[in-house]
Amino acid sequence: MIGAMTKSKKSRPAKGREPGHFAIGKDAFVKISAVEGIRMTSAMKKRASNARAKNLSAEKYRQIIVRSYRKD
């Protein structure tokens, strides 16, 4: 039958995520940041690339970012 309605599956949060929380991808983050006038520097891009290559957890990646901006 053409145009038959199908049942929609209930959306479940991704494994390891809590309901009510979500993550946006890199491309969406770049677009949102551009609206705010924020641009990724070459150092930021390199840090992100290294984190992806090393398959770092989000927590470990945040620690690296914090260390890079920490004033000693």
Secondary structure by P-SEA (a helix, b strand, c coil): cccccccccccccccccccccccccaaaaaaaaaaacccccaaaaaaaaaaaaacccaaaaaaaaaaaaccc
